[in-house]
Amino acid sequence: MDTTFLQELGLCKSDRYKNTILKIRSLIKCEPDLTANLCNITSALKYSFPEFSWVGFYLRDGQAQDELILNAFQGKPACTRIRIGKGVCGTAALLGETIIVSDVSEFPGHIYCDPDSKSEIVVPLMFNGNLLGVLDIDSTSLSAFDNSDKLYLEILISEIIYMFNP
């Protein structure tokens, strides 16, 4: 594990997010490849926040517009395709808004890709009202996510949306 990502563990959550976003900016600044950038973003988030058990992107499939397809991620193997409107990812995609789930066992229709997942946050990637995909983050702890996570992850998404060349 890269200890540069662990230096901020003594910081409050908002400061960890600020530091991580700065690192992500420097990682993707000169790289034009979307996959390389998404891989670095998921890694930076996963290793900056040990409470995150899984971090990944699901992108809208160009062929089947009603599905999200697994893309770059860090964590255990995951579901490959998620229908829009199904589970937390599909619901966030359908609504076009961030969803925080404190206890995934209480979310109707939750898709159990990892039985150890206890809470989740999903942030949609939207550009001019069009869904491009979602950022999905899981934790093995209940209530791991709050409005601070929502705020900073939405800021991150607003800063990286240009990478998708919508």
N, C-alpha and C positions, 0 to 999 in steps of 0.2 A: 504494500500500500504506500502511495506517495505521501510522505509526511508533510509536504507543503500544503496539502489539502486539510490536514489535521491541525494545523497551527491555530485555526480559529475556533477550536472546540471550547475554549474558555470564554468565548464571546456570546453575547445574547443572540437569539435567533435572527433578528433583523440585521445585526452586524455581520453574521455569517452569510446571510443572503447577499448583502452589499459586496462583501469580499468575493463571494463565488461569482456573482454577476461580472465583477471586474475581471476575474480570471477567465471567464467564458468569453468576454469581449476580446481579450488578448489571444485566446486560442483560435477564434474563428475570424479574426480581423482580416487576414490576408488569404484565407483559404476559400476557394470558390466551390469546392465539392460539398454538396449537401450531406451525403452520407458521412463523410469524415467529420463534418461539423456536428451532426446529430450524435455521433458516437462520443465525441469529446464533451458535449453538453451533458449527456446522460452520465458519463463517468465523473465529471466535475460535481454534479449534483449528488450522486451516490456517495462519493468519498468525502464530501463536505458535510454531509448529514447522515451520521451513522444510524439514525432512527429510520432512514429510508431503506426498506428491504428490496425494493424493485423500482427502477426508474426507466421509463421508455416512451417512445413515440409510436403511435398508430397513425398511419396516414390514409387518407381517402384513396381508395382504389380507383384508378383511372378507367378500368374496364367495368367494374361493378360499382356504380355510384352509391349503392346502399350498404357498402362495407368499408370497414377500416382494416388495414393490413399492418401487421407487426413490422416495425422498422428497427432502428437502433435502440438497444436497451442494455441495462446492467442488472443482473439478478438471475434468478432461476428461469428455466425455459418457460415460455408463456403461450397463451392462446395466439394462434396465427391470424385468425380472422374474427372480427366482431361486427355483427350487424348494427347499423345505425338504429338507435332506439332500444337496444338490448344492453343490459348490464349498466354499470356506472359509466364506462367509456362511451357506449352507444347513446346513453341518455344525455350526457354532456354534449355530445356531438349533435344530437337532435335539437336540444334546446339552445345550443350556442352559448352556454354559460358554464362557469366553473361550478363543480359539485364537490362538496366536502362530505365524506361519509365517516362518521365517528366509529360506527360498528357495522361492518359490511354484512354481518348476519341479519341485520335489520333492514337491509336494502332489498326491496322486492326485485327478484330477477337477477341478483348479483351473480356474476360469472366467476366461479372459483377456479382460476388458473393455478393459484397457489393456495393450498388449504391453510397455510400459516398466516396469510394476510388477514389483518384485523381491521385496518382503517385505510382510507384511500382518498386521494384528491385527483381530480381530472380537470385539466385546463384545455379548452378548445383552442385550436389554431384557426383564427378567423381573419379573412382579408376581404374588405368591402362586402361584408355580409355572407361571404362564401366560406364554407367549411373546408379546410385543408387537412385537418387531422386533429389529434389530441396529444397532450402530454399527460401521461398517467404515472402516478407515484403511489406506492403501497408502503405500509408499515406493518410490522408484526405486533405493534402496540395499539391498543384502543385509543381513540381520540388523539392521534398523533398530529393532526393538522388543524389549523385555525385560520382566522382571517389574515394573520401575518403571512402565512404560507401563500394564501390566495393572492394577497397584494403583490408580493415579490415575484411569484411565479408568473402572474399576469404581466408584470413589468418586463420580466425576462422574455416572455413570448412576444410582447410588443416590440422588443429590440431585435429579435431574430426572425421575425416574419418575412423580412426582405429576402432571406435565403431561399425561399420557396419560389421566387420569381412568378408570383401569381399573375 
